[in-house]
Every structure is written in structure tokens, then in C-alpha cells.
Amino acid sequence: TKNEALSKTIYELLLVVDSLKDDQYYYKEKLYNLLGTIYLNIDQPDKSAKYYYEQLRVSKEHDYKYGMANAYYNLGINYLRCDQYKRAEQFYQQSLYFLKTSGIVDNSFTIRSSIELSKAEFYQKVYWKAEKRLLALLSLNETSATQKLNDRLSIFIALSELYLGKNDLKKAVAFSEEALKLKDSTNVDFIQILVLQNVRNILI
């Protein structure tokens, strides 16, 4: 069955983790990331958090800042899904801090973390801070044209959701329309669905 196959996959991943040596922390961090994501995708946030904390622990032990940024981001996603917005906000702030100090330029990661941080803020009704950050993201440059389109699409969706929360329907519709202009230029099917749902909800 599907559950048996999943249990076998998780068991095999844990065996691989246990077999890794201390200097193979990069792979261990990645495997804990994968285990956390598996549990998050089957809606078991307590178990996903457990492995994301393990990812963070390994990264901290080896001062692997990019891994720490990734783990904090994952924990933010985890707690945002549990409606623990303040806690999620703190994790996203940590993610952005360690991403900045890692020395690795990853505009897409920066944008994703910033969008999620903004969501945590506007779910707490701190609209002005989220709005300022999201609008600033639109001016960021991205080397990959496709990635830039995907990122802008995500920003437009977040801005539409923000203005919908503020009951500013004019701006919410305007950013939904901007998103719809881009949807045929990207390959992100789930984002296209979100756009269409968002527009439908606004117009109801």
C-alpha cells in the first residue's frame, strides 16, 4: 500500500542518515530536510518539525549558514501551516539573516523567505510592514528570466492576498490581474491554480 511504501522510504532514509560520518554533514542536512518535507506533505507537522530541528542542529554544529537558513525557512513553513504566525515570523527572520551571512547569493531563496515572512505578518494584520517588503521585492533583479517570472507571480499573489485581507478590493483585483498576465509564461501549475482561486474569491 501507499502507507507501507512511505514507511519503507522513511526507514531507508533514516538508515542512510545513520550511516553518514560526521564530515558528511552536508548530506545529513539534506536528508533531514527531505524527511521533514515528507512529513509536512502528509500533514504531520509535529514530525516534520522534529526533522527540521535536526536539520538545524546539524547545520549549527558545522556552522553551515546556508543550511541553517534553509532549516529556519522550513520551520517557518511548518509553523505557518499550524497558524502559529508569530513563531513562523521569527523563523523567517532567522532564515533571511543566515542567508545574508552565508555569503551565497540566492535571490530566489531570498524572495521566497521574504514572501513567507510577509504572509506571517499580514496574517497577524501587520499590513504596512508586509506591504512595504513585498513592494520592495518587485525591484529585485534575478539572472534567470524564467525564475524572475515565477518570483514575480508569487509576489503578485501575495500582494493580492494582502489587499484582500485589508479589504482593499481595487488593489487586490489589480494585483490578481498582474498575476494572470504572467500565468501563461510560467510552468508553475499550482501557482496558476492559486491565482485563479484568488481572483474567484475576490469577485464573489
BABALO-728104 format. One record per residue (C-alpha): residue in three letters; x, y, z. Coordinates in steps of 0.05 Angstrom, whole numbers, padded with zeros to 5 digits, always signed. Layout:
N
ALAXYZ;...
//
This chain:
204
THR+00000+00000+00000;LYS+00019+00073-00004;ASN+00030+00078+00071;GLU+00075+00017+00072;ALA+00116+00045+00014;LEU+00123+00112+00050;SER+00143+00078+00115;LYS+00196+00037+00078;THR+00223+00100+00044;ILE+00228+00137+00111;TYR+00261+00076+00143;GLU+00313+00072+00087;LEU+00327+00147+00092;LEU+00339+00141+00166;LEU+00387+00083+00154;VAL+00426+00127+00106;VAL+00428+00184+00156;ASP+00455+00137+00210;SER+00509+00111+00163;LEU+00537+00180+00147;LYS+00602+00203+00180;ASP+00608+00268+00217;ASP+00644+00303+00160;GLN+00586+00286+00113;TYR+00541+00336+00148;TYR+00520+00367+00081;TYR+00485+00303+00061;LYS+00457+00292+00130;GLU+00427+00362+00130;LYS+00395+00348+00062;LEU+00366+00282+00085;TYR+00335+00313+00148;ASN+00306+00367+00102;LEU+00276+00312+00058;LEU+00247+00274+00118;GLY+00216+00338+00146;THR+00185+00354+00078;ILE+00156+00284+00071;TYR+00120+00291+00138;LEU+00098+00362+00122;ASN+00068+00337+00057;ILE+00027+00284+00093;ASP+00003+00336+00143;GLN+00043+00313+00204;PRO+00074+00379+00226;ASP+00098+00352+00294;LYS+00141+00300+00259;SER+00163+00348+00204;ALA+00185+00398+00257;LYS+00226+00344+00291;TYR+00268+00332+00228;TYR+00273+00406+00211;TYR+00302+00417+00280;GLU+00351+00360+00266;GLN+00370+00395+00201;LEU+00382+00459+00241;ARG+00423+00422+00294;VAL+00469+00391+00243;SER+00478+00457+00206;LYS+00493+00494+00271;GLU+00544+00442+00294;HIS+00584+00455+00230;ASP+00569+00529+00223;TYR+00536+00515+00156;LYS+00498+00580+00150;TYR+00462+00564+00085;GLY+00436+00500+00116;MET+00414+00540+00177;ALA+00377+00589+00132;ASN+00343+00530+00098;ALA+00323+00497+00164;TYR+00295+00562+00193;TYR+00256+00572+00129;ASN+00227+00502+00134;LEU+00208+00513+00206;GLY+00174+00577+00186;ILE+00133+00539+00133;ASN+00117+00486+00186;TYR+00091+00536+00238;LEU+00055+00579+00187;ARG+00015+00518+00167;CYS-00002+00508+00241;ASP-00027+00581+00244;GLN+00029+00599+00293;TYR+00043+00664+00256;LYS+00088+00698+00307;ARG+00133+00637+00313;ALA+00135+00630+00237;GLU+00154+00703+00231;GLN+00213+00693+00277;PHE+00238+00633+00238;TYR+00234+00670+00172;GLN+00273+00729+00201;GLN+00327+00680+00222;SER+00326+00648+00153;LEU+00339+00715+00120;TYR+00393+00733+00170;PHE+00433+00669+00159;LEU+00422+00671+00084;LYS+00452+00741+00084;THR+00512+00720+00127;SER+00524+00655+00087;GLY+00556+00695+00031;ILE+00514+00657-00020;VAL+00473+00700-00068;ASP+00407+00665-00078;ASN+00355+00716-00099;SER+00301+00664-00107;PHE+00310+00638-00036;THR+00312+00710-00010;ILE+00247+00725-00046;ARG+00212+00661-00021;SER+00233+00675+00051;SER+00211+00747+00045;ILE+00144+00729+00016;GLU+00131+00679+00071;LEU+00153+00728+00124;SER+00105+00779+00095;LYS+00049+00728+00098;ALA+00064+00714+00172;GLU+00060+00789+00183;PHE-00005+00803+00146;TYR-00038+00743+00178;GLN-00024+00780+00243;LYS-00054+00842+00210;VAL+00013+00879+00208;TYR-00004+00901+00137;TRP+00042+00961+00130;LYS+00106+00920+00143;ALA+00085+00864+00096;GLU+00064+00913+00042;LYS+00130+00951+00045;ARG+00171+00887+00039;LEU+00130+00857-00018;LEU+00132+00921-00060;ALA+00208+00925-00049;LEU+00215+00853-00075;LEU+00188+00874-00143;SER+00252+00915-00154;LEU+00300+00856-00141;ASN+00338+00832-00201;GLU+00342+00758-00219;THR+00390+00729-00270;SER+00343+00674-00295;ALA+00286+00703-00336;THR+00241+00643-00320;GLN+00255+00647-00246;LYS+00242+00721-00247;LEU+00173+00709-00276;ASN+00158+00655-00224;ASP+00180+00700-00168;ARG+00141+00760-00193;LEU+00079+00716-00199;SER+00087+00695-00126;ILE+00096+00767-00104;PHE+00033+00789-00142;ILE-00007+00733-00110;ALA+00018+00753-00040;LEU+00001+00826-00053;SER-00068+00807-00077;GLU-00079+00766-00014;LEU-00053+00823+00029;TYR-00100+00875-00001;LEU-00158+00826+00003;GLY-00143+00819+00077;LYS-00144+00895+00083;ASN-00210+00896+00045;ASP-00178+00939-00009;LEU-00212+00903-00066;LYS-00188+00951-00120;LYS-00115+00937-00107;ALA-00129+00863-00094;VAL-00161+00856-00163;ALA-00105+00898-00195;PHE-00050+00851-00170;SER-00091+00789-00188;GLU-00095+00816-00258;GLU-00020+00827-00259;ALA-00011+00754-00237;LEU-00058+00729-00291;LYS-00017+00764-00344;LEU+00043+00721-00323;LYS+00010+00654-00311;ASP+00016+00630-00384;SER+00091+00648-00383;THR+00108+00601-00326;ASN+00107+00526-00314;VAL+00083+00531-00241;ASP+00016+00497-00245;PHE-00002+00501-00171;ILE+00012+00576-00171;GLN-00034+00585-00231;ILE-00089+00549-00193;LEU-00078+00595-00133;VAL-00083+00656-00178;LEU-00149+00632-00207;GLN-00176+00615-00138;ASN-00154+00682-00111;VAL-00189+00720-00167;ARG-00252+00679-00159;ASN-00254+00693-00084;ILE-00244+00767-00095;LEU-00300+00772-00145;ILE-00351+00731-00106;
//
